[in-house]
Amino acid sequence: MGFDNEFDDEFDEQEFDEDLEELEEESEENTEEDKEEPFEKIPEEEVETKTPTTKIVSGGKKISVYFMSTIGPGEKKQKLTVNDGNLVGDIKETVANLFGLDPADFHLSCGGITMDETNSLSYYTISDGDDILLIPASTAG
């Protein structure tokens, strides 16, 4: 089956095949060179993340409580939704960030009881809407 084309006379099938073979050989040579000379890897900086690798399930319920800071001039109050299964120490760190304080400088107290950092919030039977005080470490008992 042939087509009449004004360029048919100029087309040389053998020349086309030779060009195709040359391209294939060049491609193979480039592939072999890539294998012989691996790319130089740029060293990557390790990024430090503050996200925990695994999620810790505390098994409590979410409640909204008010944290009142008596540290420094004036009284500050912030509402925060927390899981009552979380440890007091973990909540204390979050509250320290919220108020811009060092966790070692204060204790959490509710109902006149200073909370132990190793207990969960549910240990103290905190209810939704309760106030938790941040009291200076020097005056906590």
C-alpha positions as CSV (number, residue, x, y, z in Angstrom):
1,M,0.0,0.0,0.0
2,G,1.6,3.2,-1.0
3,F,0.7,6.8,-0.9
4,D,1.5,9.3,-3.5
5,N,3.5,12.0,-1.9
6,E,5.7,14.6,-3.5
7,F,8.5,13.7,-1.0
8,D,8.4,9.9,-1.7
9,D,11.4,10.2,-4.0
10,E,13.5,11.8,-1.2
11,F,12.5,9.3,1.5
12,D,15.1,6.6,2.0
13,E,14.0,3.8,4.3
14,Q,17.5,2.5,4.9
15,E,18.6,6.0,6.0
16,F,15.7,6.1,8.4
17,D,16.6,2.7,9.9
18,E,20.2,3.8,10.4
19,D,19.1,7.0,12.2
20,L,16.8,5.0,14.5
21,E,19.7,2.6,15.3
22,E,22.0,5.5,16.2
23,L,19.4,7.0,18.5
24,E,18.9,3.6,20.3
25,E,22.6,3.2,20.7
26,E,23.0,6.7,22.2
27,S,20.1,6.0,24.6
28,E,21.8,2.7,25.7
29,E,25.1,4.5,26.2
30,N,23.4,7.2,28.3
31,T,21.7,4.6,30.4
32,E,25.1,2.8,31.0
33,E,26.8,6.0,31.9
34,D,24.0,6.7,34.5
35,K,24.6,3.4,36.0
36,E,28.4,3.9,36.2
37,E,28.2,7.4,37.6
38,P,25.5,7.7,40.3
39,F,24.1,11.1,41.0
40,E,25.7,12.9,43.9
41,K,23.2,13.0,46.7
42,I,22.8,16.3,48.5
43,P,22.9,15.8,52.2
44,E,19.6,16.5,53.8
45,E,19.2,18.3,57.1
46,E,17.2,16.2,59.6
47,V,14.1,18.1,60.6
48,E,13.2,17.9,64.3
49,T,9.5,17.4,64.8
50,K,7.4,18.0,67.9
51,T,4.7,15.7,66.8
52,P,4.7,12.4,68.6
53,T,5.3,9.3,66.4
54,T,2.4,7.5,67.9
55,K,-0.9,8.8,69.2
56,I,-1.4,8.0,72.8
57,V,-5.0,7.1,73.6
58,S,-5.9,8.2,77.1
59,G,-9.3,6.7,77.3
60,G,-11.1,9.7,79.0
61,K,-13.8,12.1,78.1
62,K,-13.4,15.7,76.9
63,I,-14.3,18.4,79.3
64,S,-14.0,22.2,79.2
65,V,-12.3,23.7,82.3
66,Y,-11.1,27.2,83.2
67,F,-7.5,27.7,84.1
68,M,-6.9,30.7,86.4
69,S,-3.4,32.1,86.8
70,T,-2.6,33.8,90.1
71,I,1.0,34.2,89.0
72,G,2.2,37.7,88.2
73,P,0.2,41.0,88.1
74,G,-3.5,40.5,87.5
75,E,-5.6,37.4,87.3
76,K,-5.7,35.6,83.9
77,K,-8.3,33.1,83.0
78,Q,-8.3,30.7,79.9
79,K,-10.9,28.1,78.9
80,L,-9.4,24.9,77.6
81,T,-11.0,21.6,76.4
82,V,-9.0,18.7,77.8
83,N,-9.3,15.0,78.0
84,D,-9.8,14.0,81.7
85,G,-7.8,10.8,81.0
86,N,-4.6,12.9,80.4
87,L,-2.0,13.1,83.1
88,V,-1.9,16.3,85.1
89,G,1.8,16.8,84.1
90,D,0.9,16.8,80.4
91,I,-1.9,19.3,81.0
92,K,0.4,21.4,83.1
93,E,2.9,21.6,80.2
94,T,0.1,22.7,77.8
95,V,-1.1,25.3,80.3
96,A,2.5,26.6,80.8
97,N,2.7,27.2,77.1
98,L,-0.7,28.9,77.1
99,F,0.3,31.4,79.9
100,G,4.0,31.7,78.9
101,L,5.3,30.1,82.1
102,D,7.8,27.5,83.1
103,P,6.0,24.3,84.3
104,A,8.4,24.1,87.3
105,D,7.2,27.5,88.6
106,F,3.6,26.5,89.4
107,H,1.3,23.7,90.5
108,L,-2.3,23.0,89.5
109,S,-4.9,23.0,92.2
110,C,-8.7,22.4,92.3
111,G,-11.0,22.4,95.3
112,G,-8.0,23.2,97.6
113,I,-6.1,20.1,96.5
114,T,-2.7,20.4,94.8
115,M,-2.7,17.9,91.9
116,D,0.0,15.3,91.5
117,E,1.5,15.3,88.0
118,T,1.5,11.5,87.8
119,N,-2.3,11.2,88.3
120,S,-4.8,11.6,85.5
121,L,-7.3,14.6,85.7
122,S,-10.2,12.1,86.2
123,Y,-8.5,11.1,89.5
124,Y,-9.6,14.5,90.9
125,T,-13.2,14.2,89.7
126,I,-13.0,17.4,87.7
127,S,-16.3,18.3,86.0
128,D,-17.1,20.3,82.9
129,G,-16.8,24.0,83.7
130,D,-14.7,23.7,86.9
131,D,-11.9,26.2,87.7
132,I,-8.3,25.0,88.1
133,L,-5.8,27.3,89.7
134,L,-2.2,27.8,88.8
135,I,-0.5,28.5,92.1
136,P,3.2,29.4,92.5
137,A,5.4,26.5,93.4
138,S,6.8,28.3,96.5
139,T,3.3,28.6,98.1
140,A,1.9,25.1,97.1
141,G,1.5,22.6,99.8
